[in-house]
Amino acid sequence: MERLNTINELKALRERLKVEALRPDRPRARVCCGTACVASGSKRLVERFRDEASKAGVDLEIVKTGCQGFCQKGPVLRVEPANIFYQRTKPSDVPHILNYTILGNTPYRMSLYRDSILTEPIPVIDDIPYYKKQLRIALRNNGSIDPRNINHYIAVGGYSAIEKALATMSPDQVLEEVKKANLRGRGGAGFPAGRKWEHTKKAPGRIKLVLANGDEGDPGAFMDRAIMEGDPHSLLEGMMLCAYAIGAQYGIIYVRHEYPLAVENLSIAIKQAEELGLLGKNILGTDFSFTIDIREGAGAFVCGESTALVASVEGERGFPRPRPPRLSEPGGGPWGYPSNLNNIETYACVPPIIEKGADWFLSIGTKNSPGTKVFALTGKVKNTGLVEVPMGITLREIIFDIGGGIIGGKKFKAVQTGGPSGGCIPEEYLDMPVDFDSLTSVGSMMGSGGMVVMDEDTCMVDVAKFFLSFTQSESCGKCPPCRIGTYHMLEILNRITSGKGEDGDIERLEELGRKIIKGSLCGLGNSAPNPVLTTIRYFREEYEEHIYDKYCRAKVCSGLGVFRIDHEECFLCGLCKQACAFGAVKELRDRFYIDQDYCTKCKACYMACPIGAVKIEKQKREKVPASGTRQG
């Protein structure tokens, strides 16, 4: 790889690669090799394509791309030039795809996407509902390029933003463009990136750092990982533009150790950029010098918090630190150097802003939340995966138009946004626009972009307990409000969901939650009570049923309800009696019944009954709660 010494040499290379690498008429299979599709067998597809193309004598280009988003349907791939999308592809499908599509320019119907088994297949990717309403900025190259080939990135316009900045813009102009675009941090809080950059730029000192947070500890969230695995050069270019704007010389990408593919692809990208002269000393013959290193974290959720991340980068245990000083001030960043910290998705949005201008970015999304946001859509929704949508799109559009609605045609109940510290949003807000301010107004948050959909069979008290148990176990334990407060909240929730809830437990949860938010040292503690407080706010009646009726309407929690057998439905199979370990199911003449004195409410009989003849009913309410109705 020959080193580029001037900006003109980079321009010439790009023009040459556009002709060589992007020939529109060349047969090409873009196979998703993101983590989810690799787990589903996409590497076997690559090998089969190579074998079959070799046998047929076809000059087929096989591009191993990053995540193409539709993880539910993996392994997925696109075949060009017809732009046909294939889902759940098996190695046995490859010869047919080769013969039908690559040689015959005709879709192979068996592997095409269908909305349902009775509908006509949809061959072209742009016509598939999952992709129709998406707009890709951060994920613009995922699914198109080989992340291990820098020439692919350059051919699709990569490094043209840093080229433009070095050739025609001063550092202050780059900073002002990012400020004007109002790019808000995609890592959670939504703080304007330009203001953060400006604060770091003004800090005294000769050495400044650019930090990229790729920790992403939220369960089920993989937006940053998808960029690091599938388009690492967009991250490097975004960091370079930040470094140019604020006068930084060194960059650090903090990645959790559990992302081996991300670490590998980033390492390859950094090495290729260095060999080409895009990282290092006097980049493209200018006075701008910048290097990037990778630091691997141990996977602690708290290290997503800025000061804990800094401690981990320095080789210390990931404990949050009091502020000030902030990271952007002397003494705040790693080893005391002023540093700018953004997450991966934020940096990936910077090159298009510089290349196309702030006005272009502001034309997308809403006034206070311009641009797009990447979400990991999961839960009880038909189509799960990675989606990037314009800010201001409604929850209903994401869940029902893109996600395809609720599995099994069941009723939507709630959606939790923002990861384990986010809030649960009920059906009444389905038409609310998704942006930073709207989500905050209903008690949730954007967070890193997790979006978990829940249906009518979900117990909201159990959901609150699940998320709180995660944040409680991930608490570093440094400050008492988080360490002790979340422990006591979890104790109360365990008691409620096991049928031992007491009058006043709801109020205790609310009081503890408020104190934890107010008194915790870092963002983990400040947001940990959110799932509990929002479920109380919107689903208070379920808490009251658990406590006063000893009943779980979703039939999820053990130790609740009165168990009985409906004799009109029961067909005397005896499976309930076999399942009961406590002898509570008795047989009397031609019927079975449950002896309440022996019943432990373990749900074994309920789960064993093949026709649903075992019923769980409310107990007589012990006390009418003083609170009455839901508080909002």
Backbone torsions as a table, in degrees:
resi	resn	phi	psi	omega
1	MET	NA	118.6	-175.0
2	GLU	-82.3	135.5	-176.6
3	ARG	-71.3	138.5	177.1
4	LEU	-90.8	125.4	-175.7
5	ASN	-104.1	-14.0	-179.0
6	THR	-140.9	165.0	177.1
7	ILE	-65.4	-37.1	179.7
8	ASN	-63.7	-34.1	177.5
9	GLU	-66.5	-36.6	176.1
10	LEU	-65.7	-42.5	177.8
11	LYS	-60.1	-44.6	-179.0
12	ALA	-64.6	-40.1	178.3
13	LEU	-62.9	-42.0	-179.3
14	ARG	-62.7	-44.1	-179.4
15	GLU	-63.2	-38.8	179.3
16	ARG	-68.0	-41.0	-178.6
17	LEU	-68.9	-31.8	177.4
18	LYS	-58.8	-38.2	-179.5
19	VAL	-75.4	-42.3	-174.2
20	GLU	-79.3	-43.7	-170.7
21	ALA	-92.8	-18.7	-174.1
22	LEU	-116.9	31.7	178.0
23	ARG	-57.2	115.4	-174.2
24	PRO	-68.2	-20.7	-175.8
25	ASP	-94.0	-1.3	-174.8
26	ARG	-81.3	133.4	174.3
27	PRO	-61.0	131.3	-173.0
28	ARG	-149.2	136.1	174.8
29	ALA	-117.9	115.7	178.4
30	ARG	-98.1	100.5	-174.7
31	VAL	-96.8	126.7	179.4
32	CYS	-68.3	122.8	176.4
33	CYS	-121.2	32.1	169.3
34	GLY	-69.2	169.3	-174.0
35	THR	-55.5	-45.3	-176.3
36	ALA	-64.9	-45.3	-178.1
37	CYS	-72.4	-32.9	174.5
38	VAL	-61.1	-41.2	177.9
39	ALA	-64.4	-26.3	179.8
40	SER	-89.0	-5.2	174.5
41	GLY	110.0	23.9	-176.6
42	SER	-68.3	-26.7	179.2
43	LYS	-66.0	-32.4	176.3
44	ARG	-67.8	-32.4	176.3
45	LEU	-64.4	-42.8	-179.9
46	VAL	-58.8	-46.1	-179.1
47	GLU	-64.4	-40.2	-179.2
48	ARG	-67.9	-38.4	176.2
49	PHE	-60.5	-43.0	179.1
50	ARG	-61.6	-44.8	-178.3
51	ASP	-65.5	-46.9	-176.7
52	GLU	-68.2	-38.4	178.2
53	ALA	-65.7	-38.6	178.7
54	SER	-64.9	-42.8	179.4
55	LYS	-63.5	-39.2	-177.0
56	ALA	-84.5	-7.1	-178.8
57	GLY	69.2	31.6	-178.2
58	VAL	-97.7	132.1	176.2
59	ASP	-81.9	81.2	-176.0
60	LEU	-101.4	124.3	174.3
61	GLU	-87.8	123.9	179.4
62	ILE	-107.2	116.5	-178.6
63	VAL	-107.3	117.1	177.9
64	LYS	-87.7	98.6	-172.4
65	THR	-89.8	172.6	169.5
66	GLY	-78.5	-170.5	-174.8
67	CYS	-58.1	126.7	177.0
68	GLN	-92.5	0.5	169.0
69	GLY	100.5	-39.5	-172.7
70	PHE	-86.4	65.8	-172.2
71	CYS	-63.0	-30.8	179.7
72	GLN	-58.2	-29.6	-173.2
73	LYS	-106.5	13.9	-175.4
74	GLY	-69.1	158.4	-5.4
75	PRO	-70.2	139.6	178.9
76	VAL	-115.8	158.0	177.9
77	LEU	-159.5	160.3	175.0
78	ARG	-121.0	137.6	178.5
79	VAL	-113.5	127.2	-179.6
80	GLU	-113.7	156.4	14.6
81	PRO	-87.7	-2.9	-176.7
82	ALA	-74.2	-14.0	179.4
83	ASN	60.0	44.3	179.7
84	ILE	-88.8	134.4	-178.2
85	PHE	-102.6	130.7	178.0
86	TYR	-120.4	142.5	-176.9
87	GLN	-123.3	156.3	177.2
88	ARG	42.5	47.7	-173.9
89	THR	-78.5	134.6	177.3
90	LYS	-107.2	155.3	177.4
91	PRO	-54.3	-31.6	179.3
92	SER	-68.7	-17.1	177.8
93	ASP	-80.4	-19.3	-171.5
94	VAL	-60.8	-46.4	179.2
95	PRO	-58.9	-36.4	179.4
96	HIS	-68.6	-41.5	178.2
97	ILE	-63.0	-39.8	179.4
98	LEU	-63.2	-46.1	-176.8
99	ASN	-72.8	-44.7	-176.4
100	TYR	-73.9	-52.5	-167.5
101	THR	-93.9	-48.3	-174.8
102	ILE	-75.6	-39.9	179.0
103	LEU	-92.4	-34.4	-174.5
104	GLY	-104.9	-5.8	179.8
105	ASN	56.2	36.5	-179.4
106	THR	-130.3	137.5	179.2
107	PRO	-64.7	143.1	172.9
108	TYR	-92.7	104.3	-166.1
109	ARG	-61.4	-31.8	-172.3
110	MET	-63.1	-28.3	-176.3
111	SER	-109.0	10.3	179.5
112	LEU	-78.7	161.0	178.2
113	TYR	-75.2	139.9	173.2
114	ARG	-133.1	142.9	174.0
115	ASP	-66.6	-37.2	175.4
116	SER	-153.7	172.6	-174.9
117	ILE	-66.3	-20.8	-176.6
118	LEU	-96.3	-6.1	-177.2
119	THR	-95.9	161.4	178.1
120	GLU	-69.8	143.6	177.8
121	PRO	-67.5	154.6	178.9
122	ILE	-114.3	109.6	-174.5
123	PRO	-80.6	-36.8	-172.3
124	VAL	-90.0	131.3	-173.4
125	ILE	-60.0	-36.9	-177.5
126	ASP	-68.7	-14.9	179.8
127	ASP	-94.4	-6.6	-178.4
128	ILE	-77.4	129.0	-176.5
129	PRO	-53.7	-34.2	-178.9
130	TYR	-60.3	-33.9	-176.7
131	TYR	-98.6	-17.8	-170.4
132	LYS	-57.4	-44.3	-174.9
133	LYS	-94.5	5.4	178.7
134	GLN	-84.2	152.4	174.6
135	LEU	-138.2	116.7	-171.6
136	ARG	-100.1	118.6	172.4
137	ILE	-117.0	-60.6	177.7
138	ALA	-64.1	-35.5	-178.3
139	LEU	-101.5	25.1	-171.0
140	ARG	-57.8	-31.0	-176.2
141	ASN	-105.3	-10.1	177.7
142	ASN	-63.7	131.4	-178.4
143	GLY	90.8	-4.7	-178.2
144	SER	-116.9	-36.1	-172.9
145	ILE	-117.8	161.2	171.4
146	ASP	-83.5	114.2	-175.8
147	PRO	-64.2	-14.0	-179.5
148	ARG	-97.0	8.5	-178.7
149	ASN	-124.8	103.9	-177.5
150	ILE	-63.4	-26.5	179.1
151	ASN	-64.3	-34.3	177.4
152	HIS	-63.2	-43.6	-178.5
153	TYR	-65.1	-43.0	-180.0
154	ILE	-65.8	-38.6	-177.4
155	ALA	-63.5	-31.6	179.8
156	VAL	-92.5	14.7	175.9
157	GLY	104.3	7.4	179.6
158	GLY	-64.1	145.0	-179.1
159	TYR	66.3	10.8	174.6
160	SER	-76.6	-24.4	178.7
161	ALA	-71.7	-44.3	178.0
162	ILE	-69.2	-32.4	175.1
163	GLU	-61.5	-45.3	178.7
164	LYS	-64.0	-43.2	-178.4
165	ALA	-63.2	-46.3	-177.8
166	LEU	-68.8	-31.3	-175.1
167	ALA	-86.7	-35.2	-169.1
168	THR	-130.0	-5.5	-174.1
169	MET	-126.2	144.5	172.8
170	SER	-85.3	163.2	175.7
171	PRO	-54.3	-39.8	179.7
172	ASP	-64.8	-35.2	179.2
173	GLN	-68.1	-38.4	176.1
174	VAL	-62.8	-45.3	179.2
175	LEU	-61.1	-43.7	-178.7
176	GLU	-66.2	-33.7	179.0
177	GLU	-66.7	-41.3	177.6
178	VAL	-67.2	-39.8	176.8
179	LYS	-63.2	-44.1	-179.3
180	LYS	-62.9	-36.7	-179.6
181	ALA	-69.1	-15.4	-178.8
182	ASN	53.7	43.5	175.6
183	LEU	-68.9	114.6	-179.1
184	ARG	-96.8	141.6	-175.5
185	GLY	-55.2	125.9	-177.6
186	ARG	-84.4	5.8	-178.6
187	GLY	-84.4	-11.3	178.3
188	GLY	154.1	-62.3	-172.0
189	ALA	-76.2	-23.7	178.8
190	GLY	75.9	26.3	178.8
191	PHE	-72.5	136.3	-178.2
192	PRO	-57.4	124.1	-176.9
193	ALA	-63.0	-39.9	-178.0
194	GLY	-60.8	-39.9	178.2
195	ARG	-66.7	-37.4	178.1
196	LYS	-66.0	-43.4	177.6
197	TRP	-59.9	-43.6	-177.9
198	GLU	-62.0	-40.9	-179.9
199	HIS	-63.7	-40.8	178.0
200	THR	-67.7	-39.6	-179.0
201	LYS	-60.9	-36.8	-177.6
202	LYS	-79.1	-10.9	-177.9
203	ALA	-66.3	139.3	177.7
204	PRO	-69.3	157.5	178.7
205	GLY	119.0	147.6	-176.7
206	ARG	-81.5	-30.9	-175.4
207	ILE	-105.7	129.9	175.5
208	LYS	-132.2	153.0	-177.2
209	LEU	-120.0	151.9	171.1
210	VAL	-114.2	119.0	-178.7
211	LEU	-109.1	138.8	175.3
212	ALA	-118.1	122.7	-177.8
213	ASN	-92.0	102.8	176.0
214	GLY	-110.1	26.3	-176.7
215	ASP	-69.5	-50.9	173.8
216	GLU	46.1	69.2	-176.5
217	GLY	-87.0	-1.6	-178.6
218	ASP	-68.4	128.2	176.9
219	PRO	-60.4	131.5	178.4
220	GLY	83.3	-2.5	178.9
221	ALA	-99.1	129.4	-178.0
222	PHE	-146.1	33.8	180.0
223	MET	-69.8	-51.2	-179.5
224	ASP	-64.7	-39.0	179.0
225	ARG	-60.3	-40.9	-178.7
226	ALA	-61.7	-37.5	179.1
227	ILE	-71.2	-45.2	-179.6
228	MET	-63.3	-36.2	179.5
229	GLU	-79.6	-39.0	-169.8
230	GLY	-101.8	-18.1	-179.1
231	ASP	-153.5	59.2	-173.5
232	PRO	-63.1	-28.7	-177.9
233	HIS	-68.3	-26.1	176.7
234	SER	-66.8	-34.5	174.5
235	LEU	-67.2	-46.4	-179.5
236	LEU	-60.5	-42.0	-178.8
237	GLU	-67.6	-39.1	177.0
238	GLY	-62.2	-41.1	177.4
239	MET	-66.6	-37.3	178.3
240	MET	-63.2	-42.1	179.3
241	LEU	-65.2	-38.5	176.1
242	CYS	-64.2	-44.5	-179.5
243	ALA	-62.3	-41.4	178.0
244	TYR	-62.5	-41.1	-176.4
245	ALA	-69.5	-37.6	-173.5
246	ILE	-103.5	-4.9	179.2
247	GLY	80.9	35.2	179.2
248	ALA	-92.4	154.5	-178.4
249	GLN	-113.8	-20.9	-173.2
250	TYR	-132.2	144.8	177.6
251	GLY	-127.5	146.6	178.1
252	ILE	-132.7	127.7	174.1
253	ILE	-103.4	118.4	-179.9
254	TYR	-95.5	115.3	-176.1
255	VAL	-125.8	138.5	176.8
256	ARG	-71.1	145.9	-175.9
257	HIS	-63.1	-23.5	-178.8
258	GLU	-74.4	0.3	178.0
259	TYR	-108.1	66.4	-174.9
260	PRO	-63.1	-36.2	-179.9
261	LEU	-67.6	-37.4	177.4
262	ALA	-63.7	-44.6	179.0
263	VAL	-61.9	-42.8	-178.5
264	GLU	-65.1	-48.0	-178.0
265	ASN	-68.4	-35.7	175.2
266	LEU	-64.6	-42.4	179.8
267	SER	-61.1	-42.9	178.0
268	ILE	-64.1	-43.2	-179.2
269	ALA	-62.9	-43.8	179.7
270	ILE	-62.3	-44.3	179.9
271	LYS	-62.6	-43.1	179.8
272	GLN	-64.9	-40.6	179.4
273	ALA	-65.6	-37.2	177.3
274	GLU	-66.1	-43.9	-179.3
275	GLU	-64.5	-32.1	-178.7
276	LEU	-84.8	-7.9	178.9
277	GLY	87.7	16.5	179.2
278	LEU	-93.8	-9.1	170.8
279	LEU	-133.5	147.8	178.9
280	GLY	120.3	-147.3	-177.1
281	LYS	-86.4	140.6	173.3
282	ASN	45.9	63.3	-175.5
283	ILE	-62.7	127.4	-179.8
284	LEU	53.5	34.4	176.1
285	GLY	77.3	13.3	179.7
286	THR	-101.7	-178.1	177.3
287	ASP	-84.2	-1.6	-176.9
288	PHE	-81.9	123.5	178.0
289	SER	-126.2	137.3	-177.3
290	PHE	-159.7	132.2	176.8
291	THR	-124.7	154.5	-177.9
292	ILE	-130.5	135.3	174.2
293	ASP	-122.6	163.7	178.6
294	ILE	-111.9	135.0	172.3
295	ARG	-121.1	127.6	-179.8
296	GLU	-95.6	134.8	178.0
297	GLY	-99.4	167.1	-175.8
298	ALA	-89.2	1.9	174.3
299	GLY	93.0	15.5	177.8
300	ALA	-76.5	131.3	-178.7
301	PHE	-59.4	-35.2	-176.3
302	VAL	-66.2	-19.6	-178.9
303	CYS	-73.8	-2.8	168.7
304	GLY	-72.8	-18.7	175.6
305	GLU	-77.0	139.8	-167.1
306	SER	-59.2	-48.3	-175.6
307	THR	-71.3	-33.0	175.9
308	ALA	-68.4	-36.2	176.6
309	LEU	-62.3	-43.7	179.2
310	VAL	-59.9	-44.4	179.2
311	ALA	-60.3	-41.5	179.7
312	SER	-67.1	-39.9	177.0
313	VAL	-59.3	-37.7	-179.4
314	GLU	-76.2	-4.4	179.9
315	GLY	93.8	5.4	178.8
316	GLU	-93.7	171.8	174.7
317	ARG	-68.0	142.9	-174.6
318	GLY	-74.6	73.8	175.2
319	PHE	-101.1	136.0	172.4
320	PRO	-64.8	154.4	179.3
321	ARG	-122.2	150.7	176.9
322	PRO	-65.3	148.8	175.7
323	ARG	-124.0	146.7	2.5
324	PRO	-71.3	169.7	0.8
325	PRO	-76.7	147.0	173.6
326	ARG	-78.3	166.7	-178.9
327	LEU	-58.8	-32.7	-175.9
328	SER	-79.9	1.0	-179.2
329	GLU	-111.9	156.5	176.5
330	PRO	-56.0	133.3	-179.1
331	GLY	90.8	-9.2	-175.8
332	GLY	-94.1	-35.0	-177.7
333	GLY	-85.4	-175.1	178.0
334	PRO	-56.3	131.8	179.5
335	TRP	55.6	24.5	174.1
336	GLY	87.3	0.2	-177.4
337	TYR	-84.7	138.2	174.7
338	PRO	-57.9	134.5	-172.8
339	SER	-140.1	147.4	171.3
340	ASN	-104.9	129.8	-179.5
341	LEU	-120.9	122.3	169.7
342	ASN	-133.0	163.4	176.8
343	ASN	-86.4	174.7	-171.5
344	ILE	-62.5	-46.2	-177.2
345	GLU	-60.6	-37.0	179.4
346	THR	-62.8	-48.7	179.1
347	TYR	-62.2	-36.5	-178.3
348	ALA	-65.7	-22.5	178.9
349	CYS	-82.0	-15.4	-173.3
350	VAL	-69.3	-47.6	-178.2
351	PRO	-55.5	-44.9	177.4
352	PRO	-62.7	-31.8	178.3
353	ILE	-64.9	-45.7	180.0
354	ILE	-69.1	-38.5	-177.4
355	GLU	-71.4	-43.1	-173.9
356	LYS	-102.2	-15.0	177.6
357	GLY	99.4	153.1	-178.2
358	ALA	-64.0	-34.9	-178.7
359	ASP	-62.4	-37.7	176.1
360	TRP	-61.2	-45.0	-178.9
361	PHE	-65.8	-40.1	-179.7
362	LEU	-67.5	-20.9	179.3
363	SER	-76.0	-7.9	-179.3
364	ILE	-108.4	139.4	177.8
365	GLY	84.9	-147.0	-178.0
366	THR	-114.0	172.7	-176.2
367	LYS	-60.7	-47.0	-177.5
368	ASN	-90.3	-11.3	178.6
369	SER	-137.1	73.2	-178.5
370	PRO	-74.6	163.5	175.9
371	GLY	89.8	-156.3	-177.7
372	THR	-121.7	170.4	174.4
373	LYS	-139.3	139.2	176.8
374	VAL	-92.6	131.2	177.7
375	PHE	-122.4	145.4	169.2
376	ALA	-96.9	102.2	-176.0
377	LEU	-86.9	116.1	-175.4
378	THR	-139.6	-179.5	176.0
379	GLY	98.7	-146.5	-173.2
380	LYS	-86.5	49.3	-179.1
381	VAL	-121.7	146.7	-172.5
382	LYS	-63.8	-46.3	-175.6
383	ASN	-109.5	105.9	179.0
384	THR	-102.1	155.8	178.7
385	GLY	151.5	-159.4	-176.0
386	LEU	-101.8	124.8	179.9
387	VAL	-127.2	142.0	173.5
388	GLU	-121.5	120.5	-173.0
389	VAL	-130.5	155.8	176.0
390	PRO	-66.6	142.1	172.6
391	MET	-58.1	142.9	-179.4
392	GLY	99.0	-13.2	173.0
393	ILE	-63.5	150.4	-177.2
394	THR	-86.7	159.3	175.2
395	LEU	-59.5	-38.0	-179.8
396	ARG	-60.8	-41.9	179.6
397	GLU	-64.0	-41.0	-179.9
398	ILE	-66.0	-47.0	-172.4
399	ILE	-77.0	-41.4	-173.2
400	PHE	-99.2	-37.2	179.8
401	ASP	-82.1	-48.7	179.6
402	ILE	-82.7	-47.4	-177.3
403	GLY	-78.0	-12.2	176.7
404	GLY	82.8	3.8	178.5
405	GLY	91.1	-173.7	-173.4
406	ILE	-84.3	141.0	179.1
407	ILE	-58.9	136.3	176.3
408	GLY	72.5	12.1	179.7
409	GLY	67.7	19.7	-178.9
410	LYS	-77.3	171.3	-175.6
411	LYS	-83.1	136.3	174.5
412	PHE	-67.0	140.1	178.5
413	LYS	-117.9	-48.5	-177.8
414	ALA	-162.4	163.5	172.6
415	VAL	-134.8	134.2	179.3
416	GLN	-105.0	123.3	-180.0
417	THR	-114.3	152.3	172.5
418	GLY	93.6	14.2	179.1
419	GLY	82.0	-169.6	-174.6
420	PRO	-63.5	-16.6	177.9
421	SER	-98.5	5.6	-179.1
422	GLY	-85.1	172.7	-178.7
423	GLY	-98.0	162.1	178.5
424	CYS	-99.9	123.4	-173.1
425	ILE	-105.7	126.1	-176.6
426	PRO	-81.9	177.9	-174.8
427	GLU	-60.3	-31.7	-175.7
428	GLU	-62.9	-16.0	-179.6
429	TYR	-108.3	18.7	-179.3
430	LEU	-61.0	-29.8	-178.6
431	ASP	-94.9	13.6	176.3
432	MET	-75.8	136.9	176.5
433	PRO	-67.1	141.6	-179.8
434	VAL	-90.1	106.8	172.7
435	ASP	-154.4	174.6	-174.1
436	PHE	-57.6	-49.0	-172.8
437	ASP	-72.7	-38.9	-179.0
438	SER	-64.8	-44.0	179.7
439	LEU	-64.4	-39.4	178.6
440	THR	-64.5	-35.8	-176.4
441	SER	-66.2	-22.5	-180.0
442	VAL	-105.2	14.5	174.5
443	GLY	90.6	5.7	177.8
444	SER	-110.8	-159.5	178.8
445	MET	-162.7	163.9	177.6
446	MET	-69.1	-42.5	-178.4
447	GLY	57.7	-149.0	-180.0
448	SER	-85.4	-8.4	175.0
449	GLY	116.3	12.1	174.1
450	GLY	-68.6	142.5	178.6
451	MET	-143.7	104.8	-175.7
452	VAL	-107.6	120.0	-177.0
453	VAL	-94.8	136.9	-179.5
454	MET	-122.7	144.5	-179.2
455	ASP	-107.6	-174.0	-174.4
456	GLU	-62.9	-19.0	-179.0
457	ASP	-88.3	9.6	-178.2
458	THR	-93.0	133.1	172.9
459	CYS	-90.7	117.8	-175.0
460	MET	-71.6	-26.9	175.8
461	VAL	-69.5	-40.8	178.0
462	ASP	-66.2	-38.2	177.2
463	VAL	-61.8	-45.8	178.7
464	ALA	-59.8	-41.2	179.0
465	LYS	-64.7	-40.5	-179.4
466	PHE	-61.0	-49.7	-177.9
467	PHE	-69.1	-38.0	179.7
468	LEU	-68.1	-34.4	178.7
469	SER	-63.6	-33.2	177.2
470	PHE	-68.3	-51.9	-177.7
471	THR	-65.3	-33.3	178.4
472	GLN	-67.0	-41.5	-179.9
473	SER	-71.4	-26.4	180.0
474	GLU	-90.2	-3.2	176.9
475	SER	-61.9	134.4	-179.5
476	CYS	-73.4	-18.6	176.4
477	GLY	85.6	6.1	-174.8
478	LYS	-71.4	-41.4	-176.8
479	CYS	-108.2	137.5	-176.8
480	PRO	-59.8	-39.6	-178.6
481	PRO	-55.6	-43.8	-179.7
482	CYS	-76.2	-47.7	-175.6
483	ARG	-61.9	-49.4	-175.0
484	ILE	-87.1	-40.7	-176.1
485	GLY	-63.2	-46.8	-179.9
486	THR	-66.6	-32.2	176.9
487	TYR	-62.6	-45.0	-179.5
488	HIS	-69.9	-37.2	176.2
489	MET	-61.7	-41.8	179.6
490	LEU	-66.4	-37.2	176.4
491	GLU	-60.1	-43.5	179.9
492	ILE	-64.9	-42.9	179.9
493	LEU	-65.4	-38.9	176.5
494	ASN	-61.8	-39.1	179.7
495	ARG	-67.1	-43.1	-178.3
496	ILE	-64.6	-43.7	-175.9
497	THR	-78.4	-6.2	176.4
498	SER	-107.1	11.3	176.0
499	GLY	85.7	13.5	-177.6
500	LYS	-115.1	20.0	179.3
501	GLY	-64.2	150.6	-176.3
502	GLU	-124.4	157.0	174.6
503	ASP	-58.4	130.5	-179.1
504	GLY	98.7	-7.8	-179.0
505	ASP	-64.2	-37.7	-179.3
506	ILE	-63.4	-45.0	179.7
507	GLU	-65.1	-35.7	177.5
508	ARG	-64.9	-41.6	178.1
509	LEU	-61.8	-43.6	-179.7
510	GLU	-64.3	-42.6	-179.4
511	GLU	-66.7	-44.5	177.9
512	LEU	-62.0	-42.3	-179.7
513	GLY	-59.7	-44.8	179.5
514	ARG	-62.9	-40.5	-178.7
515	LYS	-70.3	-36.8	178.0
516	ILE	-64.9	-44.3	179.3
517	ILE	-60.8	-42.3	-175.9
518	LYS	-74.8	-34.0	-170.0
519	GLY	-103.7	-7.7	-175.6
520	SER	-74.5	153.1	-175.4
521	LEU	-76.2	-37.0	-172.5
522	CYS	-129.4	-179.0	-175.9
523	GLY	-65.2	-28.3	178.9
524	LEU	-61.6	-50.1	178.9
525	GLY	-68.1	-36.6	-179.3
526	ASN	-62.9	-25.5	-175.8
527	SER	-115.1	-9.2	-175.9
528	ALA	-55.2	-38.5	-178.7
529	PRO	-76.0	-5.6	-174.1
530	ASN	-53.2	-47.5	-179.7
531	PRO	-59.8	-36.8	-179.6
532	VAL	-71.1	-47.9	-176.2
533	LEU	-65.4	-37.6	-179.8
534	THR	-74.8	-34.5	176.6
535	THR	-68.9	-34.2	173.7
536	ILE	-66.5	-40.6	-177.3
537	ARG	-64.5	-41.6	-173.9
538	TYR	-104.7	-19.2	-176.1
539	PHE	-132.3	40.2	-176.5
540	ARG	-58.6	-34.2	-178.1
541	GLU	-61.3	-29.5	178.2
542	GLU	-70.7	-38.1	174.5
543	TYR	-62.1	-43.0	-178.5
544	GLU	-65.3	-38.1	176.8
545	GLU	-63.2	-42.2	179.1
546	HIS	-61.7	-41.1	-173.4
547	ILE	-81.6	-46.9	-170.4
548	TYR	-97.2	-31.5	178.9
549	ASP	-99.9	-6.3	-176.2
550	LYS	50.8	50.9	-171.2
551	TYR	-142.7	136.4	174.3
552	CYS	-115.0	111.5	-175.0
553	ARG	-64.3	-25.1	178.5
554	ALA	-86.3	-4.0	-180.0
555	LYS	58.6	35.3	-177.9
556	VAL	-97.4	-42.0	-173.1
557	CYS	-83.4	130.8	175.9
558	SER	-80.2	155.3	177.9
559	GLY	86.9	9.5	-177.4
560	LEU	-125.6	149.1	173.7
561	GLY	90.9	167.2	174.5
562	VAL	-106.6	126.2	-176.5
563	PHE	-96.2	130.6	175.6
564	ARG	-145.7	162.8	-179.2
565	ILE	-109.3	126.6	176.8
566	ASP	-80.1	109.2	-172.9
567	HIS	-70.1	-23.5	178.3
568	GLU	-73.6	-28.7	179.4
569	GLU	-91.1	-30.8	-174.5
570	CYS	-63.7	132.2	177.5
571	PHE	-112.8	22.4	167.1
572	LEU	63.2	39.6	177.4
573	CYS	-75.4	-24.6	176.8
574	GLY	81.5	5.5	-179.1
575	LEU	-66.1	-31.8	178.7
576	CYS	-64.9	-38.9	179.3
577	LYS	-67.4	-40.1	177.8
578	GLN	-64.9	-35.0	-176.2
579	ALA	-76.3	-26.6	-175.4
580	CYS	-75.2	118.1	-178.9
581	ALA	-86.3	-4.6	-173.4
582	PHE	-115.1	7.2	178.0
583	GLY	67.7	25.0	-178.2
584	ALA	-80.3	-26.2	178.7
585	VAL	-86.3	115.4	-176.8
586	LYS	-108.2	153.5	176.4
587	GLU	-112.7	125.4	-178.4
588	LEU	-132.0	109.9	-176.4
589	ARG	54.4	-111.2	-175.3
590	ASP	-107.9	29.9	-179.9
591	ARG	-151.7	159.3	173.6
592	PHE	-108.0	147.2	174.1
593	TYR	-144.3	163.5	-177.0
594	ILE	-108.3	121.8	177.2
595	ASP	-80.7	111.2	-175.0
596	GLN	-64.7	-22.7	179.0
597	ASP	-70.2	-26.0	-178.9
598	TYR	-100.9	-18.7	-174.0
599	CYS	-68.4	127.1	177.7
600	THR	-100.6	3.4	179.8
601	LYS	60.2	36.7	-177.0
602	CYS	-80.0	-13.1	177.4
603	LYS	76.5	9.0	-179.9
604	ALA	-63.8	-42.4	179.3
605	CYS	-67.2	-38.9	179.8
606	TYR	-62.0	-42.6	-179.6
607	MET	-73.1	-29.1	-175.7
608	ALA	-80.1	-27.2	-175.6
609	CYS	-65.8	121.5	-175.6
610	PRO	-78.1	-13.6	-175.3
611	ILE	-121.8	6.0	177.2
612	GLY	74.4	28.3	179.3
613	ALA	-77.6	-19.6	175.7
614	VAL	-83.4	122.6	-175.9
615	LYS	-110.2	148.1	173.1
616	ILE	-115.3	121.2	-175.3
617	GLU	-122.3	165.2	178.5
618	LYS	-69.5	146.4	167.5
619	GLN	-82.1	165.5	174.7
620	LYS	-65.1	129.3	-176.4
621	ARG	-59.5	128.2	-177.6
622	GLU	-74.1	-37.1	-176.7
623	LYS	-159.6	137.7	176.4
624	VAL	-76.8	123.1	-177.3
625	PRO	-64.8	140.6	179.8
626	ALA	-64.4	-26.9	-176.1
627	SER	-70.3	-25.7	177.9
628	GLY	73.2	-104.0	-174.2
629	THR	-99.1	177.9	-177.8
630	ARG	-59.5	141.2	177.4
631	GLN	-98.6	130.6	178.4
632	GLY	-141.9	NA	NA
